[in-house]
């Protein structure tokens, strides 16, 4: 090629070659090629360089030198479109010597491209020339030049020079591409090296964390030491909760992290799960928008609780992995504690079962002494029953099972704090509390205090919002272990009474039951028959009235037949009360001076108060 060029053309080619080989930046190479080409070929007024993208099968503008606008920068040409596409397909220099040939070439463009071209520049060049950029026998791009002067045109020597420039351009592009590939490789290696260093650092940190945790476990430091280590490691408060949301341990101390309401938020989330689904982990809710992250410890059926980290910031992979490992370590600790608890409960449960049979053997006495139960002290049994307080929650047994240790702890705080020599055993859906007293205590004071403890316990259970409702049967105080079974039977009778009859309070002692215990020996229908036999006339008479006679009778009996006190309580005149009492006697055909009739009416009124709903239902049925 060089032998076909004149001396002047060779000088121009050298100038272009030196310019385009002075840089390895591809964008600069593109612009330099076009700038130098336009400077050495006199007929060229505009020029543009297109490169071919084999993936999209389009020629795309990389450098544009136009007179007015850069519309070609948004034009993508298919091979065969316009002068550039024709040159690409022919893989040789092309010359369009006049305006007609240029016009015919542009007609090969797609309709959208023609519209863009006409909108940008409706004047066609008087001539054009194109040279393919060849690399290893393949066309990788095209240099196209336009001439807009009627008195100028591309000469054969211009075409030759353009072809020579395209060869130099191919070489320059190859070098620039190689350089870019090398730069990319170096950058990739640097990135990989940085990532490897970071991974090594993370790995070393992870190994240090795991080693520290392993040492804590091997030295038997316990859960609190593990939490303290995690707190120091991440500089964030951490809390361990059981499956009911109760705090087991925390670091720092609980009082230091209670501000902000995050602990309340966590417990509400757990309690909401307990009372709507089952007592299982919050799968899929590790991260919450409330400023804490929760990790389940264990999995069903051996779910043990939650580990919560109080933070608003995302954690890196190492911290996440460390917390998951901490959960595993803590689960082992909790499993050990659970095993000790279950073993202790089994031993005490077997002792209680044998004790409640009433058969006291020498072996049982020895076992009692081992459990610090003095056979000569006085004992009392409380049976605490639990019911489902949520009608739409069928998982009552799961919640009760999950709450066993919490229920025992609450019962211990309420009952054993005052009488520490007793014991508490969990039995299916209830707790058995065995209280131990010294024989010289004042029983009235004990029973008064016991009622306060029962109120405290039932209020605590209600306040936990676990969906559990407690009722307590209180047996009598028995001297020695031999009669404890009687106290147990009495406690169960009290629970039966609470279940079957209308009672405002959630606890009942056998001593308070008094004569009402006789009701336990009769069927419900028999009791209803008795009420209607004694009070039937008055109930039917009062059916369409305001029940003033029934209220008057109840108040009269409550005040031991004392007229003035009854009138004052009802806020009526004494004469009105005398009239009502006389009218009641007439309706019932009785006299309150008759001891038998008075006892019958008094007992029937008590039964009515306990079974009001059942009695009202029968009244409605009889009225149909």
C-alpha positions in Angstrom: 0.0 0.0 0.0 2.8 2.4 0.9 4.4 1.9 -2.5 1.2 3.1 -4.2 1.1 6.3 -2.1 2.9 9.5 -3.1 5.5 11.1 -1.0 3.0 13.6 0.3 0.5 11.0 1.1 3.1 9.0 3.0 3.9 12.0 5.1 0.2 12.4 5.8 -0.1 8.7 6.7 2.9 9.0 9.1 1.2 12.0 10.7 -2.0 10.1 11.2 -0.2 7.0 12.4 1.8 8.9 15.0 -1.3 10.6 16.3 -3.5 7.5 16.7 -0.7 5.5 18.2 0.1 8.1 20.8 -2.6 6.9 23.2 -4.1 3.6 24.3 -7.4 5.1 25.5 -10.1 3.7 23.1 -12.3 6.8 23.2 -9.3 9.1 22.5 -8.2 6.7 19.7 -11.6 6.9 18.0 -11.6 10.7 18.0 -8.0 11.0 17.0 -8.6 8.7 14.0 -11.4 10.9 12.7 -9.8 14.2 13.5 -6.5 13.3 11.7 -8.4 11.7 8.8 -10.4 14.9 8.2 -7.3 17.0 8.4 -5.3 15.1 5.7 -8.1 14.4 3.2 -9.1 17.8 1.8 -12.4 16.8 0.3 -13.8 15.4 3.6 -16.2 17.9 5.3 -17.8 15.3 7.7 -16.7 12.0 9.0 -17.8 9.2 11.4 -16.5 5.9 12.7 -18.8 3.0 13.3 -17.9 -0.2 15.1 -19.7 -3.5 14.6 -21.3 -5.2 17.6 -21.7 -9.0 16.7 -24.1 -9.6 19.6 -26.6 -7.0 18.5 -25.7 -7.2 14.8 -25.6 -3.4 14.6 -23.0 -0.8 13.6 -22.8 1.8 16.3 -21.2 5.3 16.1 -18.1 5.7 18.2 -16.8 9.0 16.9 -18.8 11.8 15.0 -17.4 14.8 13.3 -20.4 16.6 11.7 -21.1 20.2 10.6 -24.4 20.8 12.5 -25.5 18.0 14.8 -24.7 14.6 16.0 -27.8 12.7 14.9 -25.7 9.8 13.8 -24.7 9.2 17.4 -28.2 7.8 18.0 -28.4 6.0 14.6 -27.7 2.3 14.7 -27.1 0.7 11.3 -27.7 -2.8 10.2 -25.0 -4.3 7.8 -26.1 -3.1 4.3 -27.7 0.1 5.6 -26.4 3.4 3.9 -22.9 4.0 2.7 -21.4 2.6 6.0 -23.4 -0.6 6.0 -22.7 -1.2 2.3 -18.9 -0.7 2.9 -19.2 -3.1 5.9 -20.7 -5.9 3.7 -18.3 -5.4 0.8 -15.2 -5.3 3.1 -13.5 -2.9 0.7 -13.3 0.8 0.1 -16.4 2.3 -1.5 -16.8 5.5 -3.4 -20.1 7.3 -4.0 -19.0 9.9 -6.6 -22.2 12.0 -6.9 -25.3 13.0 -5.0 -27.5 10.5 -6.8 -25.3 7.6 -5.7 -25.4 8.9 -2.2 -29.2 9.3 -2.3 -29.6 5.7 -3.5 -27.3 4.4 -0.8 -29.2 6.2 2.0 -32.5 4.7 0.7 -31.2 1.4 2.0 -31.6 2.7 5.6 -34.6 1.7 7.7 -37.6 4.0 7.8 -36.8 5.3 11.4 -33.2 6.0 10.5 -34.2 7.8 7.3 -36.7 10.0 9.3 -34.0 10.8 11.8 -31.5 11.7 9.1 -34.0 14.0 7.1 -35.0 15.8 10.3 -31.4 16.5 11.2 -29.9 17.3 7.8 -32.1 17.2 4.7 -29.2 18.1 2.4 -27.4 15.1 0.9 -23.6 15.1 0.4 -22.3 15.6 -3.1 -20.1 12.6 -2.7 -19.0 10.1 0.0 -16.3 7.5 0.6 -16.0 4.6 3.0 -13.2 2.3 4.2 -13.6 -0.9 6.2 -11.6 -1.5 9.4 -10.3 -5.0 9.0 -8.9 -7.3 11.7 -7.9 -10.9 11.0 -10.0 -11.0 7.8 -13.1 -9.7 9.6 -14.6 -6.2 9.2 -14.9 -4.7 12.7 -15.9 -1.2 11.7 -16.1 1.5 9.0 -14.7 5.0 8.5 -17.1 7.1 6.3 -16.4 10.6 4.9 -18.9 13.0 3.3 -18.2 15.9 1.0 -20.8 18.8 0.8 -19.0 21.0 -1.7 -20.1 20.8 -5.4 -16.7 21.8 -6.6 -14.8 19.2 -4.7 -14.7 15.4 -4.8 -12.8 12.4 -3.5 -9.9 11.5 -5.8 -8.4 8.0 -6.2 -5.4 9.0 -4.1 -7.8 10.1 -1.3 -9.4 6.7 -1.4 -6.0 5.1 -1.2 -5.0 7.3 1.7 -8.3 6.5 3.5 -7.7 2.8 3.0 -4.2 3.1 4.5 -5.6 5.1 7.4 -8.2 2.3 8.0 -5.3 -0.2 8.3 -3.5 2.0 10.8 -6.8 2.4 12.7 -7.3 -1.4 12.9 -3.8 -1.7 14.4 -4.4 1.1 16.9 -7.8 -0.4 17.9 -6.2 -3.8 18.4 -3.5 -2.3 20.6 -6.0 -0.3 22.6 -8.3 -3.3 23.0 -5.4 -5.4 24.2 -4.4 -2.7 26.6 -8.0 -2.4 27.9 -8.2 -6.1 28.3 -4.9 -6.1 30.2 -6.1 -3.2 32.4 -9.4 -5.1 33.1 -7.4 -8.2 34.0 -5.1 -6.3 36.3 -8.2 -4.6 37.9 -9.9 -8.0 38.3 -6.9 -9.5 39.9 -6.6 -6.5 42.3 -10.3 -6.9 43.1 -9.9 -10.6 43.7 -6.9 -10.0 45.8 -8.7 -7.5 47.9 -11.7 -9.9 48.3 -9.4 -12.7 49.3 -7.8 -10.5 52.0 -11.2 -9.5 53.3 -12.3 -13.1 53.3 -9.2 -14.2 55.1 -9.8 -11.4 57.7 -13.4 -12.5 58.1 -12.3 -16.2 58.4 -9.7 -15.4 61.0 -12.3 -13.3 62.9 -14.8 -16.1 62.6 -12.4 -18.6 63.9 -11.5 -16.4 66.9 -15.2 -16.0 67.7 -15.8 -19.7 67.5 -12.7 -20.5 69.6 -13.8 -18.0 72.3 -17.3 -19.5 72.4 -15.9 -23.0 72.6 -13.6 -22.0 75.6 -16.6 -20.4 77.4 -18.5 -23.7 77.0 -15.6 -25.9 78.0 -15.0 -23.9 81.2 -18.7 -24.1 82.0 -19.2 -20.3 82.1 -22.9 -20.5 81.4 -25.4 -18.5 79.3 -24.8 -15.1 80.9 -21.1 -15.3 80.2 -21.8 -16.1 76.6 -24.2 -13.1 76.3 -21.6 -10.9 77.9 -19.0 -12.0 75.4 -21.4 -11.3 72.4 -22.2 -7.9 73.9 -18.6 -7.0 74.1 -17.9 -8.4 70.7 -20.6 -6.4 68.8 -21.1 -3.5 71.3 -24.8 -4.0 71.1 -27.3 -5.1 73.8 -28.4 -8.8 73.6 -31.3 -10.5 75.3 -32.2 -14.2 75.7 -35.9 -15.0 76.0 -37.7 -18.2 76.5 -40.5 -19.4 74.1 -43.1 -17.4 76.1 -41.1 -14.1 75.7 -39.9 -14.1 79.3 -36.4 -12.7 79.9 -33.9 -15.4 80.9 -30.7 -13.3 80.7 -29.3 -10.2 79.1 -26.1 -8.2 78.7 -25.9 -5.5 79.9 -28.2 -5.8 82.9 -31.9 -5.6 82.0 -32.4 -2.2 83.6 -29.8 -0.7 81.3 -31.6 -1.7 78.1 -35.3 -1.2 79.0 -35.5 2.3 77.6 -37.0 2.8 74.1 -39.7 0.2 74.4 -37.8 -2.4 72.3 -38.1 -5.1 74.9 -41.9 -4.5 75.1 -42.1 -4.7 71.3 -40.2 -8.0 71.2 -42.5 -9.5 73.9 -45.6 -8.3 72.1 -44.4 -10.0 68.9 -43.8 -13.3 70.7 -47.1 -13.1 72.7 -49.0 -12.3 69.5 -47.5 -15.5 67.9 -48.4 -17.6 71.0 -52.0 -16.5 71.1 -52.8 -16.8 67.4 -50.7 -19.7 66.1 -48.7 -22.2 68.1 -45.7 -21.7 70.4 -43.2 -22.2 67.7 -40.4 -20.0 66.4 -41.0 -16.8 64.4 -39.7 -18.3 61.1 -38.9 -15.7 58.5 -38.9 -12.8 60.9 -35.4 -12.6 62.0 -35.1 -8.9 61.1 -37.8 -6.5 62.1 -38.2 -2.8 61.5 -38.3 -2.1 65.2 -34.6 -2.0 65.9 -33.9 -5.6 66.8 -33.0 -8.9 65.2 -34.4 -12.1 66.5 -32.9 -15.6 66.1 -34.9 -18.7 67.1 -33.1 -21.1 69.4 -33.9 -24.8 68.7 -36.7 -25.9 66.5 -40.0 -27.7 67.0 -40.8 -29.9 68.8 -37.8 -28.8 71.0 -38.1 -25.0 70.5 -36.4 -23.2 73.4 -36.7 -19.5 72.9 -35.2 -16.5 71.1 -31.9 -14.6 71.0 -32.5 -10.9 70.3 -29.9 -8.4 69.3 -30.9 -4.7 69.7 -29.6 -2.9 66.7 -30.7 -0.6 63.9 -27.7 -1.5 61.7 -27.3 -4.5 59.3 -24.8 -7.2 60.4 -22.0 -8.6 58.2 -21.7 -12.2 57.4 -19.3 -13.0 60.2 -21.6 -11.4 62.9 -24.6 -13.3 61.4 -22.7 -16.6 61.5 -21.5 -15.8 65.0 -25.0 -15.2 66.3 -26.2 -18.4 64.7 -23.4 -20.3 66.4 -24.2 -18.6 69.7 -27.8 -19.8 69.3 -26.5 -23.4 68.8 -24.3 -23.1 71.9 -27.1 -21.6 74.0 -29.5 -24.3 72.8 -27.1 -26.9 74.3 -27.0 -25.0 77.6 -30.8 -24.7 77.7 -31.3 -28.4 76.8 -29.1 -29.3 79.8 -31.2 -27.0 82.1 -34.4 -28.5 80.7 -33.2 -32.0 81.3 -32.4 -31.1 84.9 -35.8 -29.5 85.3 -37.7 -32.5 83.8 -35.7 -35.0 86.0 -36.6 -33.0 89.1 -40.2 -32.7 88.0 -40.4 -36.5 87.4 -39.0 -37.3 90.8 -41.4 -34.9 92.6 -44.3 -36.0 90.4 -43.7 -39.7 91.4 -43.5 -38.6 95.1 -46.8 -36.6 94.9 -48.6 -39.4 93.1 -47.7 -41.9 95.8 -48.4 -39.4 98.6 -51.9 -38.7 97.2 -52.8 -42.4 97.3 -52.8 -42.2 101.1 -50.5 -45.2 101.5 -47.5 -44.0 103.4 -44.6 -46.4 103.3 -41.2 -46.2 105.0 -39.6 -45.6 101.6 -42.0 -42.7 101.0 -41.1 -41.2 104.3 -37.4 -41.4 103.4 -38.1 -39.8 100.1 -40.0 -37.1 101.8 -37.0 -36.3 104.1 -34.8 -36.3 101.1 -37.1 -33.6 99.6 -37.0 -31.7 102.9 -40.6 -32.7 103.8 -40.9 -33.3 107.5 -43.6 -35.9 108.2 -44.6 -34.1 111.4 -45.4 -30.7 109.9 -48.8 -29.5 108.7 -49.6 -29.6 105.0 -52.1 -28.1 102.6 -52.7 -28.8 98.9 -53.5 -26.3 96.2 -54.5 -27.5 92.8 -54.2 -24.9 90.0 -56.1 -25.7 86.8 -55.6 -23.9 83.5 -58.1 -23.4 80.8 -58.0 -21.9 77.2 -58.8 -18.2 77.5 -58.8 -17.8 73.7 -61.8 -19.3 71.8 -60.1 -19.0 68.4 -56.9 -20.6 69.5 -56.9 -24.5 69.4 -53.3 -24.9 70.5 -54.0 -24.7 74.2 -51.9 -27.7 75.1 -48.9 -26.4 73.2 -49.0 -23.1 75.0 -49.5 -24.8 78.3 -46.5 -27.1 77.7 -44.3 -24.2 76.6 -45.3 -22.2 79.7 -44.7 -25.0 82.3 -41.5 -23.6 83.7 -42.8 -20.0 83.8 -46.0 -21.2 85.6 -43.9 -23.0 88.2 -41.7 -19.9 88.6 -44.7 -17.6 89.1 -46.3 -20.1 91.6 -43.0 -20.3 93.5 -42.9 -16.5 93.7 -46.5 -16.3 95.0 -46.6 -19.3 97.3 -43.2 -20.7 98.2 -41.7 -17.3 98.9 -43.7 -17.2 102.1 -43.5 -21.0 102.8 -40.2 -22.2 101.3 -40.4 -25.8 102.5 -43.2 -26.7 100.1 -43.0 -27.9 96.5 -44.7 -27.4 93.1 -45.2 -30.1 90.5 -46.6 -29.7 86.9 -49.2 -32.3 86.0 -50.6 -32.1 82.4 -53.1 -29.2 82.5 -52.6 -28.2 86.2 -50.1 -27.5 88.9 -50.0 -29.2 92.4 -48.8 -26.9 95.1 -47.9 -28.6 98.4 -47.4 -26.1 101.2 -45.7 -26.9 104.5 -46.4 -25.1 107.8 -45.0 -25.2 111.3 -47.7 -26.5 113.7 -47.6 -23.4 115.9 -48.8 -20.9 113.2 -52.2 -19.1 113.4 -54.3 -20.7 110.8 -56.7 -17.8 110.2 -53.7 -15.5 109.4 -52.3 -18.2 107.0 -55.6 -18.6 105.1 -56.1 -14.8 104.8 -52.5 -14.5 103.4 -53.1 -17.5 101.1 -56.1 -15.8 99.5 -53.9 -12.8 98.8 -51.3 -15.1 97.2 -54.0 -16.7 95.0 -55.2 -13.3 93.8 -51.6 -12.3 93.0 -51.1 -15.6 91.0 -54.3 -15.4 89.0 -53.6 -11.7 88.2 -50.1 -12.5 87.1 -51.3 -15.2 84.7 -53.9 -12.9 83.3 -51.4 -10.1 82.8 -49.0 -12.3 80.8 -51.5 -12.5 77.9 -50.5 -16.1 77.2 -54.1 -17.1 76.6 -54.4 -19.1 79.8 -57.0 -18.8 82.6 -56.2 -20.1 86.1 -58.6 -21.4 88.8 -57.4 -22.6 92.2 -58.9 -25.2 94.5 -57.6 -25.0 98.1 -57.8 -28.1 100.3 -57.8 -28.0 104.1 -54.7 -28.0 106.3 -53.8 -31.5 107.5 -51.4 -32.6 110.2 -48.6 -34.8 109.0 -48.1 -36.4 105.6 -50.5 -39.3 106.2 -53.6 -37.1 105.5 -52.3 -35.0 102.7 -54.3 -37.0 100.2 -57.5 -35.7 101.9 -56.4 -32.1 101.2 -55.8 -33.0 97.6 -59.3 -34.5 97.3 -60.7 -31.4 98.8 -58.8 -29.1 96.4 -60.2 -31.1 93.5 -63.7 -30.8 94.8 -63.3 -27.0 95.0 -62.1 -27.0 91.4 -65.2 -29.0 90.4 -67.4 -26.5 92.2 -65.7 -23.6 90.5 -66.2 -25.3 87.1 -69.8 -26.3 87.6 -71.2 -23.2 89.4 -71.2 -19.5 88.9 -68.5 -18.0 91.0 -67.0 -14.5 90.8 -63.6 -15.4 92.2 -61.1 -17.7 90.5 -60.2 -19.6 93.7 -62.1 -21.4 96.4 -61.1 -23.1 99.7 -62.8 -26.2 101.0 -63.4 -24.5 104.4 -65.4 -21.7 102.6 -67.4 -24.2 100.7 -69.2 -25.2 103.8 -72.6 -26.7 103.3 -72.4 -26.1 99.6 -70.1 -29.1 99.3 -73.3 -31.2 99.6 -74.1 -29.9 96.1 -71.2 -31.9 94.7 -73.0 -35.1 95.6 -76.1 -34.3 93.5 -76.7 -34.2 89.8 -77.4 -30.9 88.1 -81.0 -32.0 87.2 -81.7 -33.0 90.8 -80.6 -29.6 92.0 -82.7 -27.8 89.4 -85.7 -29.8 90.4 -85.1 -28.9 94.0 -85.0 -25.1 93.2 -88.2 -25.3 91.2 -89.9 -27.3 93.9 -89.1 -24.7 96.6 -89.0 -21.4 94.6 -91.0 -22.3 91.5 -94.1 -20.3 92.3 -92.1 -17.2 93.1 -89.9 -17.6 89.9 -93.0 -18.0 87.7 -94.8 -15.1 89.5 -91.7 -12.9 88.9 -91.2 -13.9 85.3 -92.9 -10.8 83.9 -92.0 -8.4 86.7 -88.8 -6.7 87.8 -87.8 -9.5 90.1 -88.2 -7.2 93.2 -89.7 -10.1 95.3 -86.7 -12.4 94.5 -84.2 -9.6 95.2 -86.0 -8.8 98.5 -85.9 -12.4 99.5 -82.2 -12.8 98.8 -81.4 -9.6 100.7 -83.6 -10.6 103.6 -81.8 -13.9 103.9 -78.4 -12.2 103.5 -79.2 -9.9 106.5 -80.3 -12.9 108.7 -84.0 -11.9 108.6 -83.3 -8.4 110.1 -86.0 -6.1 108.9 -84.4 -2.7 109.4 -81.1 -3.7 107.9 -82.8 -5.3 104.9 -85.0 -2.2 104.3 -81.9 0.0 104.5 -80.1 -2.1 102.0 -83.0 -2.1 99.6 -83.6 1.6 100.2 -87.3 1.1 100.8 -89.7 1.9 103.7 -90.0 -0.7 106.5 -93.8 -1.1 105.8 -93.0 -1.8 102.1 -90.6 -4.5 103.2 -93.2 -6.0 105.6 -95.7 -6.2 102.8 -93.2 -7.8 100.4 -92.1 -10.5 102.9 -95.8 -11.3 103.7 -96.5 -11.5 99.9 -93.5 -13.8 99.4 -94.8 -16.2 102.2 -98.2 -16.2 100.5 -96.7 -17.0 97.0 -94.5 -19.8 98.4 -97.0 -20.9 100.9 -94.4 -20.9 103.7 -93.6 -19.2 106.9 -90.1 -18.0 107.8 -90.8 -18.9 111.4 -90.9 -22.5 110.3 -87.3 -23.7 110.6 -87.6 -26.5 108.0 -89.2 -24.2 105.5 -86.7 -21.4 106.2 -83.8 -23.8 105.6 -85.3 -25.1 102.3 -85.8 -21.6 101.0 -82.3 -20.5 102.2 -80.7 -23.5 100.5 -82.7 -23.0 97.3 -81.7 -19.4 97.1 -78.0 -20.3 97.3 -78.4 -22.9 94.6 -80.2 -20.3 92.5 -77.3 -17.9 92.8 -74.9 -20.6 91.7 -77.0 -21.9 88.9 -78.8 -18.8 87.7 -78.1 -19.4 84.0 -79.4 -23.0 84.0 -82.5 -22.0 86.0 -83.3 -19.2 83.5 -83.0 -21.6 80.6 -85.5 -24.0 82.2 -87.9 -21.1 82.8 -87.7 -20.2 79.1 -88.3 -23.9 78.1 -91.3 -24.2 80.4 -92.8 -21.0 79.0 -92.9 -22.4 75.4 
